[in-house]
């Protein structure tokens, strides 16, 4: 696996532009939704089982994160807090490379072992997060 910096080839998918637009749009829609007092979705898994699902608390986490209450965000859903922090870092990176027309960072040449490690790490993080949520399920 290597991290390279290069200019976009003609016709190449522009990840920075697309994901920046999607994340900013999602934030704006969420902010308007909450500002209008529209209802938030209730977790059907929690309603049926009484236990939180893998993403329970993510909405409350995002709201706390948007209000810069990072401790509360972390308490609601640690993995969602890490994901939101990573998204903010990516958005800053995307703004810089788009505004400056700079070369883009790309991870290339993944070995099979690295791909398997990344998958195992992702599943492990999800399960650890779920274990945390289950151990704190009385707050849901």
N, CA and C atoms as an extended XYZ file, in Angstrom:
420
Properties=species:S:1:pos:R:3:atomname:S:1:resname:S:1:resid:I:1 pbc="F F F"
N         0.852       -1.165        0.000 N   UNK     1
C         0.000        0.000        0.000 CA  UNK     1
C         0.901        1.231        0.000 C   UNK     1
N         0.555        2.149       -0.877 N   UNK     2
C         1.319        3.391       -0.954 CA  UNK     2
C         0.364        4.570       -1.012 C   UNK     2
N         0.799        5.667       -0.430 N   UNK     3
C         0.070        6.924       -0.535 CA  UNK     3
C         0.788        7.772       -1.572 C   UNK     3
N         0.073        8.150       -2.636 N   UNK     4
C         0.673        8.965       -3.684 CA  UNK     4
C        -0.131       10.251       -3.828 C   UNK     4
N         0.558       11.268       -4.321 N   UNK     5
C        -0.106       12.544       -4.643 CA  UNK     5
C         0.027       12.734       -6.143 C   UNK     5
N        -1.122       12.943       -6.796 N   UNK     6
C        -1.088       13.126       -8.241 CA  UNK     6
C        -2.286       13.948       -8.679 C   UNK     6
N        -2.152       14.519       -9.847 N   UNK     7
C        -3.262       15.272      -10.439 CA  UNK     7
C        -4.308       14.293      -10.954 C   UNK     7
N        -5.546       14.748      -11.040 N   UNK     8
C        -6.601       13.906      -11.587 CA  UNK     8
C        -6.392       13.708      -13.081 C   UNK     8
N        -6.625       12.510      -13.533 N   UNK     9
C        -6.594       12.229      -14.973 CA  UNK     9
C        -7.906       12.708      -15.580 C   UNK     9
N        -7.920       13.036      -16.869 N   UNK    10
C        -9.182       13.437      -17.501 CA  UNK    10
C       -10.230       12.323      -17.368 C   UNK    10
N       -11.413       12.691      -16.919 N   UNK    11
C       -12.500       11.742      -16.757 CA  UNK    11
C       -12.458       10.943      -15.463 C   UNK    11
N       -11.428       11.125      -14.638 N   UNK    12
C       -11.319       10.393      -13.371 CA  UNK    12
C       -12.338       10.924      -12.369 C   UNK    12
N       -12.887       10.029      -11.573 N   UNK    13
C       -13.862       10.393      -10.542 CA  UNK    13
C       -13.216       11.330       -9.531 C   UNK    13
N       -13.865       12.445       -9.267 N   UNK    14
C       -13.342       13.449       -8.346 CA  UNK    14
C       -13.921       13.219       -6.946 C   UNK    14
N       -13.279       12.351       -6.180 N   UNK    15
C       -13.765       12.001       -4.846 CA  UNK    15
C       -13.890       13.220       -3.942 C   UNK    15
N       -12.907       14.094       -3.998 N   UNK    16
C       -12.913       15.254       -3.102 CA  UNK    16
C       -14.139       16.124       -3.341 C   UNK    16
N       -14.439       16.433       -4.586 N   UNK    17
C       -15.591       17.280       -4.902 CA  UNK    17
C       -16.892       16.592       -4.542 C   UNK    17
N       -17.051       15.358       -4.957 N   UNK    18
C       -18.313       14.643       -4.740 CA  UNK    18
C       -18.599       14.464       -3.254 C   UNK    18
N       -17.616       13.965       -2.492 N   UNK    19
C       -17.858       13.699       -1.072 CA  UNK    19
C       -17.965       14.977       -0.251 C   UNK    19
N       -17.293       16.038       -0.666 N   UNK    20
C       -17.455       17.328        0.009 CA  UNK    20
C       -18.877       17.839       -0.182 C   UNK    20
N       -19.379       17.797       -1.415 N   UNK    21
C       -20.746       18.257       -1.689 CA  UNK    21
C       -21.760       17.412       -0.932 C   UNK    21
N       -21.581       16.094       -0.928 N   UNK    22
C       -22.519       15.219       -0.222 CA  UNK    22
C       -22.510       15.500        1.276 C   UNK    22
N       -21.338       15.635        1.880 N   UNK    23
C       -21.279       15.839        3.329 CA  UNK    23
C       -21.826       17.207        3.738 C   UNK    23
N       -21.512       18.236        2.971 N   UNK    24
C       -22.037       19.573        3.300 CA  UNK    24
C       -23.558       19.615        3.106 C   UNK    24
N       -24.041       18.982        2.046 N   UNK    25
C       -25.487       18.918        1.809 CA  UNK    25
C       -26.188       18.151        2.926 C   UNK    25
N       -25.630       17.021        3.337 N   UNK    26
C       -26.224       16.235        4.418 CA  UNK    26
C       -26.269       17.040        5.715 C   UNK    26
N       -25.189       17.768        6.008 N   UNK    27
C       -25.175       18.608        7.210 CA  UNK    27
C       -26.259       19.691        7.122 C   UNK    27
N       -26.369       20.342        5.965 N   UNK    28
C       -27.358       21.405        5.796 CA  UNK    28
C       -28.784       20.859        5.915 C   UNK    28
N       -29.060       19.737        5.279 N   UNK    29
C       -30.398       19.140        5.361 CA  UNK    29
C       -30.706       18.739        6.796 C   UNK    29
N       -29.744       18.129        7.484 N   UNK    30
C       -29.946       17.752        8.879 CA  UNK    30
C       -30.199       18.953        9.768 C   UNK    30
N       -29.455       20.026        9.548 N   UNK    31
C       -29.636       21.236       10.351 CA  UNK    31
C       -31.021       21.843       10.125 C   UNK    31
N       -31.442       21.918        8.875 N   UNK    32
C       -32.776       22.460        8.566 CA  UNK    32
C       -33.850       21.550        9.152 C   UNK    32
N       -33.672       20.248        9.001 N   UNK    33
C       -34.641       19.275        9.538 CA  UNK    33
C       -34.845       19.491       11.035 C   UNK    33
N       -33.756       19.584       11.769 N   UNK    34
C       -33.854       19.770       13.219 CA  UNK    34
C       -34.380       21.156       13.577 C   UNK    34
N       -33.976       22.162       12.799 N   UNK    35
C       -34.430       23.534       13.067 CA  UNK    35
C       -35.940       23.664       12.901 C   UNK    35
N       -36.487       22.900       11.939 N   UNK    36
C       -37.929       22.919       11.717 CA  UNK    36
C       -38.681       22.061       12.739 C   UNK    36
N       -37.955       21.364       13.576 N   UNK    37
C       -38.579       20.540       14.602 CA  UNK    37
C       -39.213       19.274       14.056 C   UNK    37
N       -38.755       18.818       12.904 N   UNK    38
C       -39.298       17.589       12.328 CA  UNK    38
C       -38.830       16.393       13.154 C   UNK    38
N       -39.610       15.331       13.168 N   UNK    39
C       -39.251       14.191       14.036 CA  UNK    39
C       -38.023       13.444       13.527 C   UNK    39
N       -37.269       12.929       14.479 N   UNK    40
C       -36.138       12.071       14.118 CA  UNK    40
C       -36.610       10.628       14.155 C   UNK    40
N       -35.962        9.798       13.368 N   UNK    41
C       -36.359        8.404       13.269 CA  UNK    41
C       -36.010        7.656       14.548 C   UNK    41
N       -36.900        6.802       14.977 N   UNK    42
C       -36.659        5.941       16.130 CA  UNK    42
C       -36.105        4.611       15.618 C   UNK    42
N       -35.203        4.040       16.369 N   UNK    43
C       -34.548        2.794       15.966 CA  UNK    43
C       -35.520        1.618       16.086 C   UNK    43
N       -35.847        0.957       14.965 N   UNK    44
C       -36.762       -0.190       15.059 CA  UNK    44
C       -36.163       -1.372       15.821 C   UNK    44
N       -34.851       -1.567       15.723 N   UNK    45
C       -34.196       -2.655       16.450 CA  UNK    45
C       -34.323       -2.429       17.952 C   UNK    45
N       -34.079       -1.195       18.378 N   UNK    46
C       -34.198       -0.853       19.796 CA  UNK    46
C       -35.641       -1.006       20.265 C   UNK    46
N       -36.591       -0.578       19.434 N   UNK    47
C       -38.001       -0.669       19.798 CA  UNK    47
C       -38.450       -2.122       19.957 C   UNK    47
N       -37.943       -3.005       19.102 N   UNK    48
C       -38.366       -4.407       19.145 CA  UNK    48
C       -37.619       -5.216       20.202 C   UNK    48
N       -36.315       -4.951       20.354 N   UNK    49
C       -35.502       -5.798       21.226 CA  UNK    49
C       -35.195       -5.181       22.587 C   UNK    49
N       -35.237       -3.876       22.657 N   UNK    50
C       -34.852       -3.204       23.892 CA  UNK    50
C       -33.349       -2.970       24.002 C   UNK    50
N       -32.611       -3.380       22.963 N   UNK    51
C       -31.158       -3.213       22.937 CA  UNK    51
C       -30.762       -2.333       21.756 C   UNK    51
N       -29.695       -1.559       21.914 N   UNK    52
C       -29.278       -0.668       20.824 CA  UNK    52
C       -28.688       -1.449       19.642 C   UNK    52
N       -28.881       -0.898       18.446 N   UNK    53
C       -28.288       -1.481       17.247 CA  UNK    53
C       -26.864       -0.935       17.072 C   UNK    53
N       -26.222       -1.310       15.994 N   UNK    54
C       -24.838       -0.876       15.746 CA  UNK    54
C       -24.689        0.640       15.658 C   UNK    54
N       -25.749        1.332       15.230 N   UNK    55
C       -25.638        2.779       15.038 CA  UNK    55
C       -26.481        3.592       16.023 C   UNK    55
N       -27.031        2.945       17.036 N   UNK    56
C       -27.854        3.683       18.001 CA  UNK    56
C       -27.050        4.836       18.614 C   UNK    56
N       -27.713        5.952       18.756 N   UNK    57
C       -27.086        7.138       19.331 CA  UNK    57
C       -26.356        7.990       18.311 C   UNK    57
N       -26.292        7.559       17.050 N   UNK    58
C       -25.546        8.313       16.048 CA  UNK    58
C       -26.174        9.677       15.765 C   UNK    58
N       -27.503        9.755       15.770 N   UNK    59
C       -28.159       11.052       15.552 CA  UNK    59
C       -27.862       11.993       16.710 C   UNK    59
N       -28.022       11.507       17.934 N   UNK    60
C       -27.711       12.347       19.104 CA  UNK    60
C       -26.228       12.703       19.137 C   UNK    60
N       -25.384       11.766       18.696 N   UNK    61
C       -23.949       12.014       18.596 CA  UNK    61
C       -23.677       13.149       17.609 C   UNK    61
N       -24.324       13.094       16.445 N   UNK    62
C       -24.124       14.122       15.418 CA  UNK    62
C       -24.605       15.484       15.902 C   UNK    62
N       -25.710       15.511       16.623 N   UNK    63
C       -26.232       16.776       17.155 CA  UNK    63
C       -25.248       17.346       18.183 C   UNK    63
N       -24.770       16.509       19.097 N   UNK    64
C       -23.789       16.964       20.094 CA  UNK    64
C       -22.510       17.421       19.404 C   UNK    64
N       -22.069       16.686       18.387 N   UNK    65
C       -20.857       17.037       17.639 CA  UNK    65
C       -21.027       18.399       16.958 C   UNK    65
N       -22.188       18.627       16.354 N   UNK    66
C       -22.456       19.906       15.681 CA  UNK    66
C       -22.471       21.070       16.665 C   UNK    66
N       -22.812       20.792       17.922 N   UNK    67
C       -22.793       21.823       18.958 CA  UNK    67
C       -21.442       21.880       19.680 C   UNK    67
N       -20.444       21.170       19.152 N   UNK    68
C       -19.088       21.125       19.708 CA  UNK    68
C       -19.052       20.543       21.116 C   UNK    68
N       -20.031       19.699       21.437 N   UNK    69
C       -20.038       18.995       22.717 CA  UNK    69
C       -19.458       17.598       22.457 C   UNK    69
N       -18.139       17.548       22.309 N   UNK    70
C       -17.474       16.328       21.882 CA  UNK    70
C       -17.517       15.228       22.933 C   UNK    70
N       -17.550       15.589       24.202 N   UNK    71
C       -17.676       14.587       25.256 CA  UNK    71
C       -19.007       13.857       25.172 C   UNK    71
N       -20.080       14.612       24.980 N   UNK    72
C       -21.407       13.991       24.847 CA  UNK    72
C       -21.482       13.169       23.566 C   UNK    72
N       -20.894       13.677       22.495 N   UNK    73
C       -20.892       12.935       21.231 CA  UNK    73
C       -20.186       11.599       21.411 C   UNK    73
N       -19.054       11.624       22.071 N   UNK    74
C       -18.289       10.401       22.312 CA  UNK    74
C       -19.070        9.425       23.184 C   UNK    74
N       -19.779        9.942       24.157 N   UNK    75
C       -20.569        9.082       25.046 CA  UNK    75
C       -21.737        8.440       24.297 C   UNK    75
N       -22.368        9.172       23.379 N   UNK    76
C       -23.502        8.617       22.641 CA  UNK    76
C       -23.071        7.517       21.687 C   UNK    76
N       -22.005        7.739       20.937 N   UNK    77
C       -21.558        6.722       19.978 CA  UNK    77
C       -20.109        7.015       19.598 C   UNK    77
N       -19.158        6.306       20.200 N   UNK    78
C       -17.740        6.574       19.939 CA  UNK    78
C       -17.342        6.425       18.470 C   UNK    78
N       -17.831        5.399       17.802 N   UNK    79
C       -17.443        5.192       16.411 CA  UNK    79
C       -18.005        6.283       15.502 C   UNK    79
N       -19.215        6.727       15.776 N   UNK    80
C       -19.791        7.826       14.990 CA  UNK    80
C       -18.998        9.112       15.228 C   UNK    80
N       -18.526        9.323       16.447 N   UNK    81
C       -17.711       10.506       16.741 CA  UNK    81
C       -16.405       10.467       15.948 C   UNK    81
N       -15.771        9.298       15.903 N   UNK    82
C       -14.538        9.150       15.119 CA  UNK    82
C       -14.829        9.375       13.637 C   UNK    82
N       -15.944        8.836       13.159 N   UNK    83
C       -16.314        9.009       11.751 CA  UNK    83
C       -16.574       10.481       11.427 C   UNK    83
N       -17.275       11.180       12.307 N   UNK    84
C       -17.545       12.601       12.075 CA  UNK    84
C       -16.263       13.429       12.110 C   UNK    84
N       -15.369       13.105       13.040 N   UNK    85
C       -14.081       13.808       13.098 CA  UNK    85
C       -13.281       13.569       11.822 C   UNK    85
N       -13.297       12.344       11.334 N   UNK    86
C       -12.604       12.017       10.084 CA  UNK    86
C       -13.236       12.743        8.906 C   UNK    86
N       -14.557       12.855        8.915 N   UNK    87
C       -15.249       13.565        7.846 CA  UNK    87
C       -14.880       15.043        7.828 C   UNK    87
N       -14.795       15.656        8.993 N   UNK    88
C       -14.386       17.063        9.071 CA  UNK    88
C       -12.966       17.223        8.530 C   UNK    88
N       -12.068       16.327        8.912 N   UNK    89
C       -10.686       16.385        8.407 CA  UNK    89
C       -10.659       16.208        6.890 C   UNK    89
N       -11.448       15.268        6.372 N   UNK    90
C       -11.504       15.071        4.922 CA  UNK    90
C       -12.061       16.311        4.225 C   UNK    90
N       -13.109       16.909        4.796 N   UNK    91
C       -13.689       18.103        4.178 CA  UNK    91
C       -12.692       19.257        4.119 C   UNK    91
N       -11.904       19.429        5.167 N   UNK    92
C       -10.869       20.477        5.159 CA  UNK    92
C        -9.843       20.172        4.072 C   UNK    92
N        -9.395       18.912        4.012 N   UNK    93
C        -8.460       18.490        2.960 CA  UNK    93
C        -9.067       18.748        1.579 C   UNK    93
N       -10.330       18.363        1.379 N   UNK    94
C       -10.984       18.528        0.080 CA  UNK    94
C       -11.080       20.007       -0.304 C   UNK    94
N       -11.424       20.851        0.643 N   UNK    95
C       -11.490       22.294        0.366 CA  UNK    95
C       -10.128       22.835       -0.067 C   UNK    95
N        -9.082       22.418        0.624 N   UNK    96
C        -7.731       22.901        0.306 CA  UNK    96
C        -7.306       22.459       -1.084 C   UNK    96
N        -7.482       21.166       -1.402 N   UNK    97
C        -7.021       20.700       -2.721 CA  UNK    97
C        -7.889       21.242       -3.849 C   UNK    97
N        -9.191       21.437       -3.596 N   UNK    98
C       -10.054       21.983       -4.634 CA  UNK    98
C        -9.765       23.468       -4.864 C   UNK    98
N        -9.637       24.217       -3.772 N   UNK    99
C        -9.376       25.651       -3.902 CA  UNK    99
C        -7.998       25.924       -4.506 C   UNK    99
N        -7.018       25.109       -4.112 N   UNK   100
C        -5.662       25.322       -4.603 CA  UNK   100
C        -5.329       24.568       -5.874 C   UNK   100
N        -6.300       23.778       -6.374 N   UNK   101
C        -6.063       22.937       -7.564 CA  UNK   101
C        -4.781       22.117       -7.404 C   UNK   101
N        -4.680       21.501       -6.235 N   UNK   102
C        -3.475       20.750       -5.866 CA  UNK   102
C        -3.603       19.278       -6.254 C   UNK   102
N        -2.483       18.564       -6.291 N   UNK   103
C        -2.546       17.115       -6.522 CA  UNK   103
C        -3.337       16.430       -5.410 C   UNK   103
N        -3.986       15.333       -5.764 N   UNK   104
C        -4.850       14.614       -4.830 CA  UNK   104
C        -4.109       13.441       -4.200 C   UNK   104
N        -4.418       13.164       -2.965 N   UNK   105
C        -3.851       12.008       -2.268 CA  UNK   105
C        -4.652       10.772       -2.633 C   UNK   105
N        -3.953        9.693       -2.958 N   UNK   106
C        -4.602        8.430       -3.291 CA  UNK   106
C        -3.816        7.291       -2.666 C   UNK   106
N        -4.530        6.320       -2.132 N   UNK   107
C        -3.907        5.110       -1.609 CA  UNK   107
C        -3.996        4.070       -2.720 C   UNK   107
N        -2.839        3.556       -3.125 N   UNK   108
C        -2.787        2.622       -4.250 CA  UNK   108
C        -2.001        1.368       -3.873 C   UNK   108
N        -2.086        0.372       -4.727 N   UNK   109
C        -1.310       -0.872       -4.603 CA  UNK   109
C        -1.548       -1.610       -3.292 C   UNK   109
N        -2.811       -1.829       -2.948 N   UNK   110
C        -3.144       -2.597       -1.754 CA  UNK   110
C        -2.807       -4.067       -2.000 C   UNK   110
N        -2.139       -4.682       -1.061 N   UNK   111
C        -1.901       -6.114       -1.151 CA  UNK   111
C        -3.143       -6.837       -0.615 C   UNK   111
N        -3.249       -8.111       -0.913 N   UNK   112
C        -4.374       -8.902       -0.413 CA  UNK   112
C        -4.378       -8.924        1.113 C   UNK   112
N        -3.218       -9.018        1.720 N   UNK   113
C        -3.104       -9.039        3.179 CA  UNK   113
C        -3.600       -7.708        3.773 C   UNK   113
N        -3.260       -6.594        3.144 N   UNK   114
C        -3.709       -5.283        3.630 CA  UNK   114
C        -5.218       -5.125        3.489 C   UNK   114
N        -5.777       -5.637        2.414 N   UNK   115
C        -7.233       -5.584        2.231 CA  UNK   115
C        -7.942       -6.391        3.321 C   UNK   115
N        -7.428       -7.573        3.602 N   UNK   116
C        -8.025       -8.414        4.644 CA  UNK   116
C        -7.895       -7.728        6.002 C   UNK   116
N        -6.731       -7.158        6.287 N   UNK   117
C        -6.527       -6.450        7.553 CA  UNK   117
C        -7.515       -5.295        7.693 C   UNK   117
N        -7.722       -4.527        6.626 N   UNK   118
C        -8.656       -3.396        6.669 CA  UNK   118
C       -10.081       -3.877        6.942 C   UNK   118
N       -10.466       -4.976        6.327 N   UNK   119
C       -11.816       -5.523        6.553 CA  UNK   119
C       -11.980       -6.016        7.990 C   UNK   119
N       -10.986       -6.739        8.486 N   UNK   120
C       -11.046       -7.250        9.856 CA  UNK   120
C       -11.068       -6.086       10.848 C   UNK   120
N       -10.280       -5.055       10.590 N   UNK   121
C       -10.267       -3.875       11.457 CA  UNK   121
C       -11.632       -3.187       11.467 C   UNK   121
N       -12.251       -3.029       10.292 N   UNK   122
C       -13.565       -2.379       10.213 CA  UNK   122
C       -14.616       -3.172       10.989 C   UNK   122
N       -14.660       -4.476       10.800 N   UNK   123
C       -15.629       -5.307       11.513 CA  UNK   123
C       -15.341       -5.283       13.017 C   UNK   123
N       -14.080       -5.320       13.402 N   UNK   124
C       -13.710       -5.273       14.819 CA  UNK   124
C       -14.148       -3.961       15.463 C   UNK   124
N       -13.946       -2.853       14.766 N   UNK   125
C       -14.376       -1.554       15.300 CA  UNK   125
C       -15.887       -1.498       15.463 C   UNK   125
N       -16.616       -2.029       14.491 N   UNK   126
C       -18.077       -2.070       14.605 CA  UNK   126
C       -18.513       -2.904       15.808 C   UNK   126
N       -17.898       -4.064       15.983 N   UNK   127
C       -18.264       -4.930       17.105 CA  UNK   127
C       -17.878       -4.323       18.451 C   UNK   127
N       -16.706       -3.693       18.519 N   UNK   128
C       -16.308       -3.019       19.768 CA  UNK   128
C       -17.262       -1.874       20.100 C   UNK   128
N       -17.660       -1.121       19.079 N   UNK   129
C       -18.599       -0.021       19.287 CA  UNK   129
C       -19.942       -0.570       19.769 C   UNK   129
N       -20.383       -1.673       19.154 N   UNK   130
C       -21.656       -2.273       19.561 CA  UNK   130
C       -21.577       -2.778       20.995 C   UNK   130
N       -20.444       -3.363       21.362 N   UNK   131
C       -20.263       -3.814       22.744 CA  UNK   131
C       -20.366       -2.633       23.705 C   UNK   131
N       -19.772       -1.509       23.335 N   UNK   132
C       -19.876       -0.297       24.162 CA  UNK   132
C       -21.340        0.131       24.286 C   UNK   132
N       -22.046        0.160       23.147 N   UNK   133
C       -23.445        0.591       23.166 CA  UNK   133
C       -24.301       -0.365       24.008 C   UNK   133
N       -24.043       -1.663       23.886 N   UNK   134
C       -24.801       -2.628       24.687 CA  UNK   134
C       -24.509       -2.484       26.176 C   UNK   134
N       -23.274       -2.161       26.508 N   UNK   135
C       -22.920       -2.004       27.930 CA  UNK   135
C       -23.518       -0.732       28.529 C   UNK   135
N       -23.943        0.190       27.682 N   UNK   136
C       -24.570        1.437       28.138 CA  UNK   136
C       -26.022        1.512       27.684 C   UNK   136
N       -26.670        0.370       27.473 N   UNK   137
C       -27.999        0.358       26.846 CA  UNK   137
C       -29.101        0.967       27.704 C   UNK   137
N       -28.866        1.180       28.989 N   UNK   138
C       -29.924        1.744       29.838 CA  UNK   138
C       -30.188        3.206       29.512 C   UNK   138
N       -29.286        3.853       28.800 N   UNK   139
C       -29.502        5.282       28.491 CA  UNK   139
C       -30.344        5.469       27.233 C   UNK   139
N       -30.653        4.401       26.528 N   UNK   140
C       -31.424        4.533       25.277 CA  UNK   140
C       -32.901        4.402       25.509 C   UNK   140
